[in-house]
Amino acid sequence: MTALPGPALLAVDLGLRSGLARFGADGRLHWYRSQNFGTHARLKRAVPSVLHDASPLAWLVLEGGGPIADVWEREALRRALPVLRVAAEDWRSRLLYAREQRSGPQAKDAADGLARRVIDWSHAPRPTSLRHDAAEAILLGLWAALEVGWLVQVPAEVRR
């Protein structure tokens, strides 16, 4: 990915297979992808270049915790990059209906549809297939854009 001008936030659905989504200060999605790091060691080596490729960044937003989150947080700290660390329930409660959150698979299905609307609204390239980790990173990024004040509300084109 090539760096885009202006401050941005990078939303990461954590895992050895991570979803990544970069949002601009206008609250629109710039790019998204799923990346399989394979092992903890490869993840550790890759995080600096992922953050570099997404620069300039104003925020790093992480969903999840544990040793994988620690790798991302250490690199963000080294760059003096603010980090928002949240649980899936935090962004899901703001973006999904309660009936869509009754189970993990149900929430993932709902996230897919909503993420596709964010992609369309942002005029980002449409996916041939959208992995659930990328879809969740997109919604995490939308939640974060609301949280940091880059968006006042969920855009009408995205709302249901």
N, C-alpha and C positions, 0 to 999 in steps of 0.2 A: 504494500500500500504506500502511496506517496503522501507526504505530509500536506495538509491543507492549511491555508492561512487562518489566523485568529485562534482564540482560546477554544478548547474543546474539553469534553469529558469522555473518558473511556470506561465503558461498563463491561464488567467481566463476570460471567456466570462460571464460577470456579470449578475446576476439576482437572484431571490429566487431559481430558478433552474439554476445552473451555469454549464458551461462546464469547465473542468480542463484538462490541458495537461502539462506534465513535459518533458522538453528537456534537454539533456546533453550538455556539452561544445563542443562536436563533432557535434552539430546541429541536432542530431537524437532524435526522439520521444522515450521516455522511457515508458510512460503510459498515458492514457487518460480516462476520464469518465465524466458522467453527474451526478450531485448531486443536489437533491431537498432538500433545507434547510427548505422550507415550510413557515417560518415566519422570520421576521427581527430579532427577539430575538434569534431564534434557529441559524440563520446565525452567529450572533454576538458571540454566545457561541462556534460555530464549527470552525470558522476561525483559531484560534490558533492551533488546532489539525491538520487541513488541512495543514497549513504551516509546522508544525513539521513533519508530515508524508512525506512531499515532500523534506525535508532537506537532505543534505546541499543545500541551495539556494544562488545564486549570484544575481538573479533578480526576481522581481514579475512584471508581465505584465498584465495590466487590460484593457479590452475593455469596455468602458462605463463610466458613472459617477454617480453622485447623492449620496444619503445616503448609498447605498450598497458599492460603491467604497470607501467611507469614512471609513467604517468598516475595509476593507482590508488594506487601507493605514495606518490607525492608528496602526494596528498590525505590519505592515512592519516597520513603524517608530520605534516602541518599540524594534524591532529586528535589527535596523540599516540596513535594507534590502532595496536596491535601487528599486524604482518603476518607470516603464514606463506606462503612462496612455494614451491610444489612442482611437480614434473613429474608427468604423468599416471601414469607407471610407479610412483611412490611410493604413491599410494593404490590403484592397481589391484592391486599385488602383495599388499596387505593384505586386499582385499575380493573379488577375483576369483580363480578357479582359473587355474592356468597354461594349461590347455587353452583357456580363454576369452580369452587374451591373445595368441594366435598371430598375429593381424592386427588392425589398427585397426578395421575394420568388425565383426569378431567381438567385440572388446572393447566396442564401442558397443552391439551387440545385447544382450550380457550385462548391460551397465550399465542398459539400459532395464528389464529384468525386475527387477533388484535395486532400482532406484530406485522402481519401483511398489510393492514391498514396504515400503520406507521410508515412502512416502506413506501406505499403509494403516496401518502401525504407528503413525504420527504422527497419524492422523486428520485429515490435511490434505485439502483438496478434491481429488478425483480428476480427472485431466486428460481432456479429450476426445481430445487427441493430446499426446504428450510428445516434444518436440524433443530430439535427442541432447545439445545443449549444456545444457539444463535438467537432463536425467537425470545428466549427468556432474557438474554443480554439486551436485546432491543427494548423490551419492556422495562427492564431495570434502568436503562438509560433514559427512557421517557420519564419514569418515576423520578430519577435524579434531576433531570432538567426542571421538573416541577419543584423539587425539594430545594434546589439552589437558586430558584427564582428566574431561571431562563425562560420558563413558560409560566403563565398565570393559571392556566387551566388546560385540561386535555383538549386539544384542538377539535372543533366540531366535526371535521372530516374523519377523525379517528374514533370519536365517541360512538356508542351504539344506542 
